[in-house]
Amino acid sequence: MTNHNEAQFTSAGTNINEVKRNNAEGGLSYNEVKKLLAQRGGGGTEIYSDTDVEEVKQEIHGKKQ
């Protein structure tokens, strides 16, 4: 049986335990962010988007000019 404190390496030489430790300290996961945004209704996230809202509206509803 493998000791969990013992370093485990991939065939490329990556220390698996070190990667897991770094990931745990790395902040929110992709799924955690999705869940958080869903809970908040996505409101207030426009500052993180480069989507042109008016352009999307025109594509959806057609140009009414």
TIVO-2410 file (N, C-alpha, C; in nm, 3 decimals):
# residues 65
REC num residu      c1      c2      c3 atome chaine
REC   1      M   0.085  -0.118   0.000     N      A
REC   1      M   0.000   0.000   0.000    CA      A
REC   1      M   0.089   0.124   0.000     C      A
REC   2      T   0.048   0.228  -0.070     N      A
REC   2      T   0.129   0.349  -0.085    CA      A
REC   2      T   0.107   0.444   0.032     C      A
REC   3      N   0.215   0.495   0.087     N      A
REC   3      N   0.209   0.596   0.192    CA      A
REC   3      N   0.170   0.729   0.129     C      A
REC   4      H   0.067   0.796   0.180     N      A
REC   4      H   0.019   0.920   0.120    CA      A
REC   4      H   0.117   1.035   0.137     C      A
REC   5      N   0.209   1.024   0.230     N      A
REC   5      N   0.310   1.127   0.248    CA      A
REC   5      N   0.429   1.109   0.155     C      A
REC   6      E   0.439   0.991   0.096     N      A
REC   6      E   0.548   0.960   0.006    CA      A
REC   6      E   0.520   1.023  -0.131     C      A
REC   7      A   0.623   1.082  -0.192     N      A
REC   7      A   0.607   1.148  -0.321    CA      A
REC   7      A   0.570   1.045  -0.428     C      A
REC   8      Q   0.471   1.078  -0.508     N      A
REC   8      Q   0.429   0.995  -0.621    CA      A
REC   8      Q   0.452   1.077  -0.747     C      A
REC   9      F   0.511   1.014  -0.847     N      A
REC   9      F   0.547   1.085  -0.969    CA      A
REC   9      F   0.481   1.021  -1.091     C      A
REC  10      T   0.447   1.105  -1.190     N      A
REC  10      T   0.397   1.055  -1.318    CA      A
REC  10      T   0.515   1.004  -1.399     C      A
REC  11      S   0.487   0.943  -1.514     N      A
REC  11      S   0.595   0.893  -1.598    CA      A
REC  11      S   0.681   1.007  -1.651     C      A
REC  12      A   0.626   1.131  -1.655     N      A
REC  12      A   0.702   1.247  -1.700    CA      A
REC  12      A   0.783   1.311  -1.587     C      A
REC  13      G   0.765   1.260  -1.464     N      A
REC  13      G   0.841   1.311  -1.351    CA      A
REC  13      G   0.770   1.416  -1.268     C      A
REC  14      T   0.642   1.439  -1.294     N      A
REC  14      T   0.565   1.537  -1.217    CA      A
REC  14      T   0.528   1.481  -1.081     C      A
REC  15      N   0.550   1.559  -0.977     N      A
REC  15      N   0.516   1.518  -0.842    CA      A
REC  15      N   0.365   1.537  -0.823     C      A
REC  16      I   0.291   1.429  -0.818     N      A
REC  16      I   0.145   1.433  -0.811    CA      A
REC  16      I   0.097   1.503  -0.684     C      A
REC  17      N   0.160   1.472  -0.571     N      A
REC  17      N   0.117   1.534  -0.445    CA      A
REC  17      N   0.140   1.684  -0.444     C      A
REC  18      E   0.249   1.729  -0.506     N      A
REC  18      E   0.278   1.872  -0.514    CA      A
REC  18      E   0.173   1.944  -0.600     C      A
REC  19      V   0.133   1.882  -0.711     N      A
REC  19      V   0.031   1.940  -0.797    CA      A
REC  19      V  -0.101   1.950  -0.722     C      A
REC  20      K  -0.138   1.846  -0.650     N      A
REC  20      K  -0.262   1.848  -0.573    CA      A
REC  20      K  -0.259   1.956  -0.466     C      A
REC  21      R  -0.145   1.973  -0.400     N      A
REC  21      R  -0.131   2.075  -0.296    CA      A
REC  21      R  -0.144   2.215  -0.359     C      A
REC  22      N  -0.077   2.237  -0.472     N      A
REC  22      N  -0.086   2.367  -0.539    CA      A
REC  22      N  -0.228   2.395  -0.587     C      A
REC  23      N  -0.297   2.295  -0.637     N      A
REC  23      N  -0.436   2.313  -0.682    CA      A
REC  23      N  -0.527   2.350  -0.565     C      A
REC  24      A  -0.505   2.288  -0.451     N      A
REC  24      A  -0.588   2.316  -0.333    CA      A
REC  24      A  -0.569   2.459  -0.285     C      A
REC  25      E  -0.452   2.515  -0.308     N      A
REC  25      E  -0.423   2.652  -0.266    CA      A
REC  25      E  -0.454   2.755  -0.375     C      A
REC  26      G  -0.503   2.709  -0.489     N      A
REC  26      G  -0.516   2.794  -0.606    CA      A
REC  26      G  -0.645   2.873  -0.618     C      A
REC  27      G  -0.732   2.873  -0.521     N      A
REC  27      G  -0.857   2.947  -0.531    CA      A
REC  27      G  -0.971   2.859  -0.579     C      A
REC  28      L  -1.072   2.923  -0.635     N      A
REC  28      L  -1.192   2.851  -0.677    CA      A
REC  28      L  -1.166   2.768  -0.803     C      A
REC  29      S  -1.232   2.653  -0.809     N      A
REC  29      S  -1.226   2.571  -0.929    CA      A
REC  29      S  -1.325   2.626  -1.031     C      A
REC  30      Y  -1.316   2.579  -1.152     N      A
REC  30      Y  -1.407   2.619  -1.259    CA      A
REC  30      Y  -1.552   2.594  -1.218     C      A
REC  31      N  -1.580   2.476  -1.166     N      A
REC  31      N  -1.717   2.442  -1.125    CA      A
REC  31      N  -1.764   2.525  -1.007     C      A
REC  32      E  -1.673   2.559  -0.915     N      A
REC  32      E  -1.710   2.645  -0.803    CA      A
REC  32      E  -1.748   2.784  -0.851     C      A
REC  33      V  -1.677   2.834  -0.949     N      A
REC  33      V  -1.710   2.966  -1.006    CA      A
REC  33      V  -1.845   2.961  -1.076     C      A
REC  34      K  -1.871   2.855  -1.154     N      A
REC  34      K  -2.001   2.842  -1.220    CA      A
REC  34      K  -2.115   2.839  -1.119     C      A
REC  35      K  -2.096   2.765  -1.010     N      A
REC  35      K  -2.198   2.755  -0.908    CA      A
REC  35      K  -2.222   2.891  -0.841     C      A
REC  36      L  -2.115   2.962  -0.811     N      A
REC  36      L  -2.125   3.094  -0.749    CA      A
REC  36      L  -2.199   3.192  -0.839     C      A
REC  37      L  -2.167   3.192  -0.968     N      A
REC  37      L  -2.235   3.280  -1.063    CA      A
REC  37      L  -2.383   3.245  -1.075     C      A
REC  38      A  -2.413   3.116  -1.076     N      A
REC  38      A  -2.552   3.073  -1.086    CA      A
REC  38      A  -2.632   3.116  -0.963     C      A
REC  39      Q  -2.570   3.106  -0.846     N      A
REC  39      Q  -2.638   3.147  -0.723    CA      A
REC  39      Q  -2.665   3.296  -0.721     C      A
REC  40      R  -2.576   3.372  -0.780     N      A
REC  40      R  -2.591   3.518  -0.780    CA      A
REC  40      R  -2.665   3.568  -0.903     C      A
REC  41      G  -2.708   3.478  -0.988     N      A
REC  41      G  -2.782   3.517  -1.107    CA      A
REC  41      G  -2.697   3.580  -1.215     C      A
REC  42      G  -2.566   3.575  -1.201     N      A
REC  42      G  -2.477   3.632  -1.301    CA      A
REC  42      G  -2.473   3.784  -1.297     C      A
REC  43      G  -2.550   3.845  -1.209     N      A
REC  43      G  -2.553   3.990  -1.201    CA      A
REC  43      G  -2.420   4.048  -1.158     C      A
REC  44      G  -2.385   4.161  -1.217     N      A
REC  44      G  -2.262   4.228  -1.182    CA      A
REC  44      G  -2.138   4.170  -1.247     C      A
REC  45      T  -2.157   4.082  -1.344     N      A
REC  45      T  -2.041   4.019  -1.408    CA      A
REC  45      T  -2.004   4.086  -1.540     C      A
REC  46      E  -2.076   4.191  -1.578     N      A
REC  46      E  -2.050   4.254  -1.708    CA      A
REC  46      E  -1.910   4.311  -1.719     C      A
REC  47      I  -1.848   4.346  -1.608     N      A
REC  47      I  -1.712   4.401  -1.616    CA      A
REC  47      I  -1.611   4.296  -1.662     C      A
REC  48      Y  -1.648   4.167  -1.654     N      A
REC  48      Y  -1.558   4.060  -1.695    CA      A
REC  48      Y  -1.583   4.013  -1.838     C      A
REC  49      S  -1.675   4.078  -1.907     N      A
REC  49      S  -1.714   4.035  -2.040    CA      A
REC  49      S  -1.675   4.140  -2.144     C      A
REC  50      D  -1.638   4.093  -2.262     N      A
REC  50      D  -1.612   4.185  -2.373    CA      A
REC  50      D  -1.724   4.176  -2.477     C      A
REC  51      T  -1.838   4.121  -2.438     N      A
REC  51      T  -1.952   4.107  -2.528    CA      A
REC  51      T  -2.020   4.242  -2.547     C      A
REC  52      D  -2.048   4.276  -2.672     N      A
REC  52      D  -2.122   4.398  -2.703    CA      A
REC  52      D  -2.271   4.364  -2.696     C      A
REC  53      V  -2.335   4.406  -2.587     N      A
REC  53      V  -2.474   4.370  -2.561    CA      A
REC  53      V  -2.565   4.419  -2.674     C      A
REC  54      E  -2.545   4.540  -2.721     N      A
REC  54      E  -2.629   4.594  -2.827    CA      A
REC  54      E  -2.614   4.514  -2.956     C      A
REC  55      E  -2.494   4.470  -2.986     N      A
REC  55      E  -2.471   4.389  -3.106    CA      A
REC  55      E  -2.545   4.256  -3.096     C      A
REC  56      V  -2.543   4.194  -2.980     N      A
REC  56      V  -2.613   4.067  -2.960    CA      A
REC  56      V  -2.764   4.088  -2.974     C      A
REC  57      K  -2.816   4.196  -2.914     N      A
REC  57      K  -2.959   4.225  -2.926    CA      A
REC  57      K  -2.999   4.242  -3.072     C      A
REC  58      Q  -2.916   4.311  -3.150     N      A
REC  58      Q  -2.947   4.331  -3.292    CA      A
REC  58      Q  -2.945   4.199  -3.367     C      A
REC  59      E  -2.852   4.112  -3.334     N      A
REC  59      E  -2.847   3.981  -3.399    CA      A
REC  59      E  -2.969   3.897  -3.366     C      A
REC  60      I  -3.016   3.907  -3.244     N      A
REC  60      I  -3.131   3.828  -3.201    CA      A
REC  60      I  -3.260   3.883  -3.261     C      A
REC  61      H  -3.280   4.012  -3.252     N      A
REC  61      H  -3.406   4.073  -3.292    CA      A
REC  61      H  -3.403   4.133  -3.432     C      A
REC  62      G  -3.291   4.130  -3.498     N      A
REC  62      G  -3.281   4.189  -3.631    CA      A
REC  62      G  -3.264   4.340  -3.619     C      A
REC  63      K  -3.203   4.396  -3.717     N      A
REC  63      K  -3.181   4.541  -3.716    CA      A
REC  63      K  -3.312   4.611  -3.745     C      A
REC  64      K  -3.355   4.695  -3.652     N      A
REC  64      K  -3.483   4.764  -3.664    CA      A
REC  64      K  -3.461   4.911  -3.700     C      A
REC  65      Q  -3.374   4.937  -3.790     N      A
REC  65      Q  -3.347   5.076  -3.826    CA      A
REC  65      Q  -3.372   5.099  -3.973     C      A
***
